Amino acid sequence: MNAISVRKLSFTYCTRKRRKDVLKELSFHVPEGAFVSILGSNGAGKSTLFQCILGMAGHYEGDIYVFEK
């Protein structure tokens, strides 16, 4: 069983002046009991990814499942 499944996750920040695509069709699976590291430069979308998984960032596209829910 996968603890986390992310399928085609996309997220865009929109302001009055511009749009910034942060995540584009990101897909991955994390099996139950696995240890995972998320690495990337500043502004790469690491925090945005976790905000989407935790339900703190609205208006994302794609599917996120935590223990199949």
PDB file of N, CA, C, O and CB in Angstrom:
ATOM      1  N   MET A   1       0.841  -1.179   0.000  1.00  0.00           N
ATOM      2  CA  MET A   1       0.000   0.000   0.000  1.00  0.00           C
ATOM      3  C   MET A   1       0.886   1.242   0.000  1.00  0.00           C
ATOM      4  O   MET A   1       1.920   1.281   0.666  1.00  0.00           O
ATOM      5  CB  MET A   1      -0.956  -0.002   1.217  1.00  0.00           C
ATOM      6  N   ASN A   2       0.469   2.252  -0.751  1.00  0.00           N
ATOM      7  CA  ASN A   2       1.193   3.517  -0.772  1.00  0.00           C
ATOM      8  C   ASN A   2       0.681   4.424   0.342  1.00  0.00           C
ATOM      9  O   ASN A   2      -0.527   4.579   0.520  1.00  0.00           O
ATOM     10  CB  ASN A   2       1.049   4.209  -2.146  1.00  0.00           C
ATOM     11  N   ALA A   3       1.599   5.019   1.086  1.00  0.00           N
ATOM     12  CA  ALA A   3       1.211   5.976   2.113  1.00  0.00           C
ATOM     13  C   ALA A   3       0.777   7.281   1.467  1.00  0.00           C
ATOM     14  O   ALA A   3      -0.185   7.908   1.910  1.00  0.00           O
ATOM     15  CB  ALA A   3       2.366   6.220   3.097  1.00  0.00           C
ATOM     16  N   ILE A   4       1.483   7.689   0.425  1.00  0.00           N
ATOM     17  CA  ILE A   4       1.143   8.915  -0.307  1.00  0.00           C
ATOM     18  C   ILE A   4       1.235   8.630  -1.805  1.00  0.00           C
ATOM     19  O   ILE A   4       2.209   8.048  -2.283  1.00  0.00           O
ATOM     20  CB  ILE A   4       2.091  10.102   0.098  1.00  0.00           C
ATOM     21  N   SER A   5       0.213   9.049  -2.525  1.00  0.00           N
ATOM     22  CA  SER A   5       0.218   8.972  -3.988  1.00  0.00           C
ATOM     23  C   SER A   5      -0.141  10.343  -4.529  1.00  0.00           C
ATOM     24  O   SER A   5      -1.173  10.911  -4.168  1.00  0.00           O
ATOM     25  CB  SER A   5      -0.777   7.880  -4.514  1.00  0.00           C
ATOM     26  N   VAL A   6       0.700  10.868  -5.383  1.00  0.00           N
ATOM     27  CA  VAL A   6       0.460  12.153  -6.030  1.00  0.00           C
ATOM     28  C   VAL A   6       0.440  11.895  -7.526  1.00  0.00           C
ATOM     29  O   VAL A   6       1.369  11.305  -8.077  1.00  0.00           O
ATOM     30  CB  VAL A   6       1.553  13.225  -5.639  1.00  0.00           C
ATOM     31  N   ARG A   7      -0.638  12.346  -8.187  1.00  0.00           N
ATOM     32  CA  ARG A   7      -0.790  12.090  -9.616  1.00  0.00           C
ATOM     33  C   ARG A   7      -1.076  13.387 -10.357  1.00  0.00           C
ATOM     34  O   ARG A   7      -2.094  14.039 -10.123  1.00  0.00           O
ATOM     35  CB  ARG A   7      -1.912  11.071  -9.869  1.00  0.00           C
ATOM     36  N   LYS A   8      -0.167  13.753 -11.255  1.00  0.00           N
ATOM     37  CA  LYS A   8      -0.311  14.930 -12.114  1.00  0.00           C
ATOM     38  C   LYS A   8      -0.667  16.190 -11.326  1.00  0.00           C
ATOM     39  O   LYS A   8      -1.593  16.915 -11.688  1.00  0.00           O
ATOM     40  CB  LYS A   8      -1.371  14.674 -13.167  1.00  0.00           C
ATOM     41  N   LEU A   9       0.069  16.442 -10.254  1.00  0.00           N
ATOM     42  CA  LEU A   9      -0.170  17.609  -9.413  1.00  0.00           C
ATOM     43  C   LEU A   9       0.425  18.854 -10.060  1.00  0.00           C
ATOM     44  O   LEU A   9       1.607  18.888 -10.405  1.00  0.00           O
ATOM     45  CB  LEU A   9       0.424  17.397  -8.007  1.00  0.00           C
ATOM     46  N   SER A  10      -0.411  19.874 -10.218  1.00  0.00           N
ATOM     47  CA  SER A  10       0.030  21.165 -10.750  1.00  0.00           C
ATOM     48  C   SER A  10      -0.489  22.261  -9.836  1.00  0.00           C
ATOM     49  O   SER A  10      -1.605  22.180  -9.323  1.00  0.00           O
ATOM     50  CB  SER A  10      -0.467  21.379 -12.218  1.00  0.00           C
ATOM     51  N   PHE A  11       0.337  23.294  -9.635  1.00  0.00           N
ATOM     52  CA  PHE A  11      -0.065  24.426  -8.802  1.00  0.00           C
ATOM     53  C   PHE A  11       0.535  25.687  -9.384  1.00  0.00           C
ATOM     54  O   PHE A  11       1.705  25.717  -9.766  1.00  0.00           O
ATOM     55  CB  PHE A  11       0.379  24.232  -7.322  1.00  0.00           C
ATOM     56  N   THR A  12      -0.286  26.739  -9.449  1.00  0.00           N
ATOM     57  CA  THR A  12       0.139  28.028  -9.986  1.00  0.00           C
ATOM     58  C   THR A  12      -0.219  29.122  -9.000  1.00  0.00           C
ATOM     59  O   THR A  12      -1.359  29.212  -8.546  1.00  0.00           O
ATOM     60  CB  THR A  12      -0.509  28.300 -11.363  1.00  0.00           C
ATOM     61  N   TYR A  13       0.759  29.953  -8.670  1.00  0.00           N
ATOM     62  CA  TYR A  13       0.495  31.156  -7.880  1.00  0.00           C
ATOM     63  C   TYR A  13       0.062  32.250  -8.844  1.00  0.00           C
ATOM     64  O   TYR A  13       0.712  32.475  -9.865  1.00  0.00           O
ATOM     65  CB  TYR A  13       1.760  31.596  -7.045  1.00  0.00           C
ATOM     66  N   CYS A  14      -1.025  32.925  -8.527  1.00  0.00           N
ATOM     67  CA  CYS A  14      -1.520  34.006  -9.375  1.00  0.00           C
ATOM     68  C   CYS A  14      -1.573  35.306  -8.578  1.00  0.00           C
ATOM     69  O   CYS A  14      -2.113  35.350  -7.473  1.00  0.00           O
ATOM     70  CB  CYS A  14      -2.917  33.661  -9.947  1.00  0.00           C
ATOM     71  N   THR A  15      -1.014  36.343  -9.143  1.00  0.00           N
ATOM     72  CA  THR A  15      -1.135  37.688  -8.584  1.00  0.00           C
ATOM     73  C   THR A  15      -1.779  38.557  -9.656  1.00  0.00           C
ATOM     74  O   THR A  15      -2.068  38.080 -10.754  1.00  0.00           O
ATOM     75  CB  THR A  15       0.267  38.267  -8.131  1.00  0.00           C
ATOM     76  N   ARG A  16      -2.002  39.804  -9.349  1.00  0.00           N
ATOM     77  CA  ARG A  16      -2.608  40.696 -10.343  1.00  0.00           C
ATOM     78  C   ARG A  16      -1.700  40.907 -11.541  1.00  0.00           C
ATOM     79  O   ARG A  16      -2.177  41.140 -12.652  1.00  0.00           O
ATOM     80  CB  ARG A  16      -2.942  42.038  -9.713  1.00  0.00           C
ATOM     81  N   LYS A  17      -0.405  40.827 -11.322  1.00  0.00           N
ATOM     82  CA  LYS A  17       0.550  41.134 -12.393  1.00  0.00           C
ATOM     83  C   LYS A  17       1.070  39.916 -13.140  1.00  0.00           C
ATOM     84  O   LYS A  17       1.476  40.031 -14.296  1.00  0.00           O
ATOM     85  CB  LYS A  17       1.705  41.875 -11.828  1.00  0.00           C
ATOM     86  N   ARG A  18       1.065  38.737 -12.493  1.00  0.00           N
ATOM     87  CA  ARG A  18       1.646  37.580 -13.177  1.00  0.00           C
ATOM     88  C   ARG A  18       1.176  36.263 -12.595  1.00  0.00           C
ATOM     89  O   ARG A  18       0.570  36.203 -11.524  1.00  0.00           O
ATOM     90  CB  ARG A  18       3.148  37.645 -13.119  1.00  0.00           C
ATOM     91  N   ARG A  19       1.477  35.212 -13.339  1.00  0.00           N
ATOM     92  CA  ARG A  19       1.223  33.843 -12.894  1.00  0.00           C
ATOM     93  C   ARG A  19       2.560  33.123 -12.824  1.00  0.00           C
ATOM     94  O   ARG A  19       3.420  33.317 -13.683  1.00  0.00           O
ATOM     95  CB  ARG A  19       0.226  33.097 -13.852  1.00  0.00           C
ATOM     96  N   LYS A  20       2.736  32.292 -11.802  1.00  0.00           N
ATOM     97  CA  LYS A  20       3.978  31.527 -11.690  1.00  0.00           C
ATOM     98  C   LYS A  20       3.627  30.054 -11.471  1.00  0.00           C
ATOM     99  O   LYS A  20       3.070  29.682 -10.438  1.00  0.00           O
ATOM    100  CB  LYS A  20       4.874  32.071 -10.521  1.00  0.00           C
ATOM    101  N   ASP A  21       3.961  29.229 -12.457  1.00  0.00           N
ATOM    102  CA  ASP A  21       3.771  27.783 -12.312  1.00  0.00           C
ATOM    103  C   ASP A  21       4.851  27.258 -11.394  1.00  0.00           C
ATOM    104  O   ASP A  21       6.042  27.411 -11.666  1.00  0.00           O
ATOM    105  CB  ASP A  21       3.809  27.053 -13.694  1.00  0.00           C
ATOM    106  N   VAL A  22       4.428  26.631 -10.292  1.00  0.00           N
ATOM    107  CA  VAL A  22       5.385  26.114  -9.315  1.00  0.00           C
ATOM    108  C   VAL A  22       5.524  24.606  -9.463  1.00  0.00           C
ATOM    109  O   VAL A  22       6.639  24.085  -9.468  1.00  0.00           O
ATOM    110  CB  VAL A  22       4.950  26.475  -7.881  1.00  0.00           C
ATOM    111  N   LEU A  23       4.415  23.906  -9.581  1.00  0.00           N
ATOM    112  CA  LEU A  23       4.414  22.457  -9.780  1.00  0.00           C
ATOM    113  C   LEU A  23       3.699  22.161 -11.093  1.00  0.00           C
ATOM    114  O   LEU A  23       2.618  22.691 -11.350  1.00  0.00           O
ATOM    115  CB  LEU A  23       3.726  21.713  -8.579  1.00  0.00           C
ATOM    116  N   LYS A  24       4.305  21.310 -11.925  1.00  0.00           N
ATOM    117  CA  LYS A  24       3.712  20.964 -13.214  1.00  0.00           C
ATOM    118  C   LYS A  24       3.646  19.452 -13.359  1.00  0.00           C
ATOM    119  O   LYS A  24       4.669  18.788 -13.532  1.00  0.00           O
ATOM    120  CB  LYS A  24       4.517  21.587 -14.378  1.00  0.00           C
ATOM    121  N   GLU A  25       2.447  18.920 -13.288  1.00  0.00           N
ATOM    122  CA  GLU A  25       2.179  17.499 -13.502  1.00  0.00           C
ATOM    123  C   GLU A  25       3.163  16.590 -12.765  1.00  0.00           C
ATOM    124  O   GLU A  25       3.741  15.678 -13.355  1.00  0.00           O
ATOM    125  CB  GLU A  25       2.219  17.191 -14.980  1.00  0.00           C
ATOM    126  N   LEU A  26       3.342  16.844 -11.489  1.00  0.00           N
ATOM    127  CA  LEU A  26       4.234  16.057 -10.633  1.00  0.00           C
ATOM    128  C   LEU A  26       3.527  14.777 -10.199  1.00  0.00           C
ATOM    129  O   LEU A  26       2.394  14.833  -9.720  1.00  0.00           O
ATOM    130  CB  LEU A  26       4.683  16.879  -9.393  1.00  0.00           C
ATOM    131  N   SER A  27       4.169  13.642 -10.358  1.00  0.00           N
ATOM    132  CA  SER A  27       3.604  12.352  -9.943  1.00  0.00           C
ATOM    133  C   SER A  27       4.657  11.545  -9.204  1.00  0.00           C
ATOM    134  O   SER A  27       5.808  11.471  -9.633  1.00  0.00           O
ATOM    135  CB  SER A  27       3.075  11.559 -11.163  1.00  0.00           C
ATOM    136  N   PHE A  28       4.260  10.943  -8.096  1.00  0.00           N
ATOM    137  CA  PHE A  28       5.131  10.027  -7.355  1.00  0.00           C
ATOM    138  C   PHE A  28       4.306   9.236  -6.356  1.00  0.00           C
ATOM    139  O   PHE A  28       3.175   9.602  -6.036  1.00  0.00           O
ATOM    140  CB  PHE A  28       6.265  10.797  -6.633  1.00  0.00           C
ATOM    141  N   HIS A  29       4.884   8.147  -5.866  1.00  0.00           N
ATOM    142  CA  HIS A  29       4.258   7.300  -4.848  1.00  0.00           C
ATOM    143  C   HIS A  29       5.274   7.045  -3.752  1.00  0.00           C
ATOM    144  O   HIS A  29       6.456   6.839  -4.028  1.00  0.00           O
ATOM    145  CB  HIS A  29       3.742   5.954  -5.457  1.00  0.00           C
ATOM    146  N   VAL A  30       4.814   7.059  -2.510  1.00  0.00           N
ATOM    147  CA  VAL A  30       5.669   6.751  -1.367  1.00  0.00           C
ATOM    148  C   VAL A  30       5.063   5.538  -0.663  1.00  0.00           C
ATOM    149  O   VAL A  30       3.977   5.643  -0.093  1.00  0.00           O
ATOM    150  CB  VAL A  30       5.802   7.988  -0.385  1.00  0.00           C
ATOM    151  N   PRO A  31       5.743   4.390  -0.691  1.00  0.00           N
ATOM    152  CA  PRO A  31       5.221   3.210  -0.020  1.00  0.00           C
ATOM    153  C   PRO A  31       5.169   3.397   1.494  1.00  0.00           C
ATOM    154  O   PRO A  31       5.960   4.147   2.066  1.00  0.00           O
ATOM    155  CB  PRO A  31       6.068   1.998  -0.365  1.00  0.00           C
ATOM    156  N   GLU A  32       4.245   2.717   2.122  1.00  0.00           N
ATOM    157  CA  GLU A  32       4.126   2.758   3.581  1.00  0.00           C
ATOM    158  C   GLU A  32       5.443   2.311   4.217  1.00  0.00           C
ATOM    159  O   GLU A  32       6.008   1.292   3.820  1.00  0.00           O
ATOM    160  CB  GLU A  32       2.952   1.859   4.066  1.00  0.00           C
ATOM    161  N   GLY A  33       5.928   3.060   5.190  1.00  0.00           N
ATOM    162  CA  GLY A  33       7.155   2.733   5.901  1.00  0.00           C
ATOM    163  C   GLY A  33       8.428   3.265   5.261  1.00  0.00           C
ATOM    164  O   GLY A  33       9.514   3.099   5.815  1.00  0.00           O
ATOM    165  N   ALA A  34       8.308   3.896   4.110  1.00  0.00           N
ATOM    166  CA  ALA A  34       9.493   4.404   3.412  1.00  0.00           C
ATOM    167  C   ALA A  34       9.921   5.751   3.986  1.00  0.00           C
ATOM    168  O   ALA A  34       9.099   6.498   4.515  1.00  0.00           O
ATOM    169  CB  ALA A  34       9.217   4.536   1.902  1.00  0.00           C
ATOM    170  N   PHE A  35      11.201   6.050   3.877  1.00  0.00           N
ATOM    171  CA  PHE A  35      11.755   7.351   4.230  1.00  0.00           C
ATOM    172  C   PHE A  35      12.060   8.089   2.934  1.00  0.00           C
ATOM    173  O   PHE A  35      12.651   7.524   2.014  1.00  0.00           O
ATOM    174  CB  PHE A  35      13.040   7.210   5.125  1.00  0.00           C
ATOM    175  N   VAL A  36      11.655   9.354   2.867  1.00  0.00           N
ATOM    176  CA  VAL A  36      11.818  10.130   1.644  1.00  0.00           C
ATOM    177  C   VAL A  36      12.379  11.500   1.986  1.00  0.00           C
ATOM    178  O   VAL A  36      12.013  12.091   3.002  1.00  0.00           O
ATOM    179  CB  VAL A  36      10.476  10.262   0.890  1.00  0.00           C
ATOM    180  N   SER A  37      13.261  12.001   1.143  1.00  0.00           N
ATOM    181  CA  SER A  37      13.776  13.364   1.272  1.00  0.00           C
ATOM    182  C   SER A  37      13.329  14.162   0.052  1.00  0.00           C
ATOM    183  O   SER A  37      13.292  13.653  -1.068  1.00  0.00           O
ATOM    184  CB  SER A  37      15.338  13.374   1.411  1.00  0.00           C
ATOM    185  N   ILE A  38      12.995  15.415   0.297  1.00  0.00           N
ATOM    186  CA  ILE A  38      12.648  16.318  -0.793  1.00  0.00           C
ATOM    187  C   ILE A  38      13.739  17.384  -0.846  1.00  0.00           C
ATOM    188  O   ILE A  38      13.907  18.157   0.098  1.00  0.00           O
ATOM    189  CB  ILE A  38      11.212  16.958  -0.594  1.00  0.00           C
ATOM    190  N   LEU A  39      14.467  17.421  -1.936  1.00  0.00           N
ATOM    191  CA  LEU A  39      15.564  18.368  -2.088  1.00  0.00           C
ATOM    192  C   LEU A  39      15.295  19.287  -3.264  1.00  0.00           C
ATOM    193  O   LEU A  39      14.693  18.880  -4.257  1.00  0.00           O
ATOM    194  CB  LEU A  39      16.900  17.634  -2.273  1.00  0.00           C
ATOM    195  N   GLY A  40      15.744  20.522  -3.147  1.00  0.00           N
ATOM    196  CA  GLY A  40      15.613  21.457  -4.259  1.00  0.00           C
ATOM    197  C   GLY A  40      16.072  22.837  -3.843  1.00  0.00           C
ATOM    198  O   GLY A  40      16.203  23.129  -2.654  1.00  0.00           O
ATOM    199  N   SER A  41      16.312  23.669  -4.814  1.00  0.00           N
ATOM    200  CA  SER A  41      16.770  25.028  -4.536  1.00  0.00           C
ATOM    201  C   SER A  41      15.614  25.870  -3.990  1.00  0.00           C
ATOM    202  O   SER A  41      14.455  25.456  -4.017  1.00  0.00           O
ATOM    203  CB  SER A  41      17.358  25.677  -5.813  1.00  0.00           C
ATOM    204  N   ASN A  42      15.960  27.058  -3.495  1.00  0.00           N
ATOM    205  CA  ASN A  42      14.937  27.980  -3.008  1.00  0.00           C
ATOM    206  C   ASN A  42      13.960  28.301  -4.129  1.00  0.00           C
ATOM    207  O   ASN A  42      14.360  28.570  -5.262  1.00  0.00           O
ATOM    208  CB  ASN A  42      15.577  29.277  -2.459  1.00  0.00           C
ATOM    209  N   GLY A  43      12.675  28.268  -3.797  1.00  0.00           N
ATOM    210  CA  GLY A  43      11.651  28.590  -4.787  1.00  0.00           C
ATOM    211  C   GLY A  43      11.295  27.460  -5.728  1.00  0.00           C
ATOM    212  O   GLY A  43      10.583  27.677  -6.708  1.00  0.00           O
ATOM    213  N   ALA A  44      11.774  26.258  -5.454  1.00  0.00           N
ATOM    214  CA  ALA A  44      11.522  25.131  -6.351  1.00  0.00           C
ATOM    215  C   ALA A  44      10.142  24.509  -6.158  1.00  0.00           C
ATOM    216  O   ALA A  44       9.669  23.778  -7.029  1.00  0.00           O
ATOM    217  CB  ALA A  44      12.577  24.077  -6.148  1.00  0.00           C
ATOM    218  N   GLY A  45       9.478  24.795  -5.011  1.00  0.00           N
ATOM    219  CA  GLY A  45       8.141  24.268  -4.784  1.00  0.00           C
ATOM    220  C   GLY A  45       8.042  23.228  -3.686  1.00  0.00           C
ATOM    221  O   GLY A  45       7.009  22.571  -3.561  1.00  0.00           O
ATOM    222  N   LYS A  46       9.079  23.059  -2.890  1.00  0.00           N
ATOM    223  CA  LYS A  46       9.058  22.052  -1.823  1.00  0.00           C
ATOM    224  C   LYS A  46       7.950  22.338  -0.805  1.00  0.00           C
ATOM    225  O   LYS A  46       7.161  21.449  -0.485  1.00  0.00           O
ATOM    226  CB  LYS A  46      10.420  22.004  -1.113  1.00  0.00           C
ATOM    227  N   SER A  47       7.888  23.554  -0.303  1.00  0.00           N
ATOM    228  CA  SER A  47       6.860  23.911   0.684  1.00  0.00           C
ATOM    229  C   SER A  47       5.471  23.873   0.067  1.00  0.00           C
ATOM    230  O   SER A  47       4.512  23.462   0.720  1.00  0.00           O
ATOM    231  CB  SER A  47       7.134  25.304   1.266  1.00  0.00           C
ATOM    232  N   THR A  48       5.359  24.294  -1.170  1.00  0.00           N
ATOM    233  CA  THR A  48       4.071  24.255  -1.862  1.00  0.00           C
ATOM    234  C   THR A  48       3.583  22.821  -2.002  1.00  0.00           C
ATOM    235  O   THR A  48       2.393  22.552  -1.834  1.00  0.00           O
ATOM    236  CB  THR A  48       4.178  24.917  -3.245  1.00  0.00           C
ATOM    237  N   LEU A  49       4.483  21.904  -2.305  1.00  0.00           N
ATOM    238  CA  LEU A  49       4.123  20.488  -2.394  1.00  0.00           C
ATOM    239  C   LEU A  49       3.522  20.009  -1.077  1.00  0.00           C
ATOM    240  O   LEU A  49       2.463  19.382  -1.073  1.00  0.00           O
ATOM    241  CB  LEU A  49       5.355  19.634  -2.761  1.00  0.00           C
ATOM    242  N   PHE A  50       4.188  20.298   0.041  1.00  0.00           N
ATOM    243  CA  PHE A  50       3.678  19.857   1.341  1.00  0.00           C
ATOM    244  C   PHE A  50       2.364  20.555   1.684  1.00  0.00           C
ATOM    245  O   PHE A  50       1.484  19.939   2.285  1.00  0.00           O
ATOM    246  CB  PHE A  50       4.715  20.123   2.440  1.00  0.00           C
ATOM    247  N   GLN A  51       2.213  21.814   1.317  1.00  0.00           N
ATOM    248  CA  GLN A  51       0.957  22.522   1.576  1.00  0.00           C
ATOM    249  C   GLN A  51      -0.187  21.873   0.796  1.00  0.00           C
ATOM    250  O   GLN A  51      -1.301  21.770   1.311  1.00  0.00           O
ATOM    251  CB  GLN A  51       1.085  24.018   1.198  1.00  0.00           C
ATOM    252  N   CYS A  52       0.068  21.441  -0.418  1.00  0.00           N
ATOM    253  CA  CYS A  52      -0.955  20.743  -1.200  1.00  0.00           C
ATOM    254  C   CYS A  52      -1.309  19.402  -0.559  1.00  0.00           C
ATOM    255  O   CYS A  52      -2.487  19.074  -0.421  1.00  0.00           O
ATOM    256  CB  CYS A  52      -0.472  20.529  -2.647  1.00  0.00           C
ATOM    257  N   ILE A  53      -0.310  18.635  -0.172  1.00  0.00           N
ATOM    258  CA  ILE A  53      -0.558  17.324   0.438  1.00  0.00           C
ATOM    259  C   ILE A  53      -1.358  17.472   1.735  1.00  0.00           C
ATOM    260  O   ILE A  53      -2.237  16.658   2.018  1.00  0.00           O
ATOM    261  CB  ILE A  53       0.776  16.597   0.716  1.00  0.00           C
ATOM    262  N   LEU A  54      -1.057  18.503   2.518  1.00  0.00           N
ATOM    263  CA  LEU A  54      -1.741  18.723   3.796  1.00  0.00           C
ATOM    264  C   LEU A  54      -3.080  19.432   3.654  1.00  0.00           C
ATOM    265  O   LEU A  54      -3.786  19.614   4.646  1.00  0.00           O
ATOM    266  CB  LEU A  54      -0.858  19.519   4.709  1.00  0.00           C
ATOM    267  N   GLY A  55      -3.443  19.837   2.442  1.00  0.00           N
ATOM    268  CA  GLY A  55      -4.712  20.502   2.214  1.00  0.00           C
ATOM    269  C   GLY A  55      -4.704  21.973   2.577  1.00  0.00           C
ATOM    270  O   GLY A  55      -5.766  22.577   2.735  1.00  0.00           O
ATOM    271  N   MET A  56      -3.524  22.560   2.711  1.00  0.00           N
ATOM    272  CA  MET A  56      -3.406  23.966   3.088  1.00  0.00           C
ATOM    273  C   MET A  56      -3.357  24.899   1.880  1.00  0.00           C
ATOM    274  O   MET A  56      -3.555  26.106   2.025  1.00  0.00           O
ATOM    275  CB  MET A  56      -2.171  24.166   3.930  1.00  0.00           C
ATOM    276  N   ALA A  57      -3.101  24.363   0.711  1.00  0.00           N
ATOM    277  CA  ALA A  57      -3.058  25.160  -0.519  1.00  0.00           C
ATOM    278  C   ALA A  57      -4.251  24.747  -1.374  1.00  0.00           C
ATOM    279  O   ALA A  57      -4.369  23.584  -1.762  1.00  0.00           O
ATOM    280  CB  ALA A  57      -1.694  24.960  -1.298  1.00  0.00           C
ATOM    281  N   GLY A  58      -5.115  25.679  -1.661  1.00  0.00           N
ATOM    282  CA  GLY A  58      -6.281  25.348  -2.464  1.00  0.00           C
ATOM    283  C   GLY A  58      -6.009  25.519  -3.950  1.00  0.00           C
ATOM    284  O   GLY A  58      -4.971  26.045  -4.353  1.00  0.00           O
ATOM    285  N   HIS A  59      -6.939  25.075  -4.735  1.00  0.00           N
ATOM    286  CA  HIS A  59      -6.937  25.289  -6.180  1.00  0.00           C
ATOM    287  C   HIS A  59      -5.770  24.625  -6.906  1.00  0.00           C
ATOM    288  O   HIS A  59      -5.265  25.174  -7.885  1.00  0.00           O
ATOM    289  CB  HIS A  59      -6.918  26.752  -6.462  1.00  0.00           C
ATOM    290  N   TYR A  60      -5.344  23.481  -6.454  1.00  0.00           N
ATOM    291  CA  TYR A  60      -4.347  22.726  -7.215  1.00  0.00           C
ATOM    292  C   TYR A  60      -5.077  21.795  -8.169  1.00  0.00           C
ATOM    293  O   TYR A  60      -6.261  21.508  -7.991  1.00  0.00           O
ATOM    294  CB  TYR A  60      -3.393  21.922  -6.270  1.00  0.00           C
ATOM    295  N   GLU A  61      -4.374  21.335  -9.161  1.00  0.00           N
ATOM    296  CA  GLU A  61      -4.924  20.369 -10.104  1.00  0.00           C
ATOM    297  C   GLU A  61      -4.216  19.048  -9.910  1.00  0.00           C
ATOM    298  O   GLU A  61      -3.021  19.027  -9.615  1.00  0.00           O
ATOM    299  CB  GLU A  61      -4.785  20.861 -11.567  1.00  0.00           C
ATOM    300  N   GLY A  62      -4.916  17.964 -10.067  1.00  0.00           N
ATOM    301  CA  GLY A  62      -4.349  16.636  -9.912  1.00  0.00           C
ATOM    302  C   GLY A  62      -4.981  15.915  -8.731  1.00  0.00           C
ATOM    303  O   GLY A  62      -5.958  16.385  -8.148  1.00  0.00           O
ATOM    304  N   ASP A  63      -4.412  14.772  -8.392  1.00  0.00           N
ATOM    305  CA  ASP A  63      -4.949  13.936  -7.327  1.00  0.00           C
ATOM    306  C   ASP A  63      -3.888  13.675  -6.270  1.00  0.00           C
ATOM    307  O   ASP A  63      -2.727  13.414  -6.585  1.00  0.00           O
ATOM    308  CB  ASP A  63      -5.474  12.612  -7.894  1.00  0.00           C
ATOM    309  N   ILE A  64      -4.307  13.750  -5.001  1.00  0.00           N
ATOM    310  CA  ILE A  64      -3.438  13.435  -3.877  1.00  0.00           C
ATOM    311  C   ILE A  64      -4.179  12.458  -2.982  1.00  0.00           C
ATOM    312  O   ILE A  64      -5.293  12.727  -2.534  1.00  0.00           O
ATOM    313  CB  ILE A  64      -3.019  14.723  -3.091  1.00  0.00           C
ATOM    314  N   TYR A  65      -3.544  11.316  -2.726  1.00  0.00           N
ATOM    315  CA  TYR A  65      -4.135  10.308  -1.846  1.00  0.00           C
ATOM    316  C   TYR A  65      -3.174  10.022  -0.695  1.00  0.00           C
ATOM    317  O   TYR A  65      -1.987   9.776  -0.911  1.00  0.00           O
ATOM    318  CB  TYR A  65      -4.461   9.001  -2.633  1.00  0.00           C
ATOM    319  N   VAL A  66      -3.691  10.056   0.511  1.00  0.00           N
ATOM    320  CA  VAL A  66      -2.931   9.681   1.696  1.00  0.00           C
ATOM    321  C   VAL A  66      -3.617   8.434   2.246  1.00  0.00           C
ATOM    322  O   VAL A  66      -4.760   8.505   2.697  1.00  0.00           O
ATOM    323  CB  VAL A  66      -2.869  10.859   2.774  1.00  0.00           C
ATOM    324  N   PHE A  67      -2.935   7.305   2.212  1.00  0.00           N
ATOM    325  CA  PHE A  67      -3.488   6.014   2.563  1.00  0.00           C
ATOM    326  C   PHE A  67      -4.819   5.775   1.826  1.00  0.00           C
ATOM    327  O   PHE A  67      -5.828   5.395   2.420  1.00  0.00           O
ATOM    328  CB  PHE A  67      -3.686   5.919   4.085  1.00  0.00           C
ATOM    329  N   GLU A  68      -4.773   6.016   0.509  1.00  0.00           N
ATOM    330  CA  GLU A  68      -5.862   5.737  -0.429  1.00  0.00           C
ATOM    331  C   GLU A  68      -7.097   6.608  -0.224  1.00  0.00           C
ATOM    332  O   GLU A  68      -8.138   6.318  -0.813  1.00  0.00           O
ATOM    333  CB  GLU A  68      -6.256   4.301  -0.319  1.00  0.00           C
ATOM    334  N   LYS A  69      -7.025   7.661   0.586  1.00  0.00           N
ATOM    335  CA  LYS A  69      -8.172   8.561   0.786  1.00  0.00           C
ATOM    336  C   LYS A  69      -7.853   9.931   0.261  1.00  0.00           C
ATOM    337  O   LYS A  69      -8.690  10.831   0.336  1.00  0.00           O
ATOM    338  CB  LYS A  69      -8.561   8.645   2.266  1.00  0.00           C
TER     339      LYS A  69
END
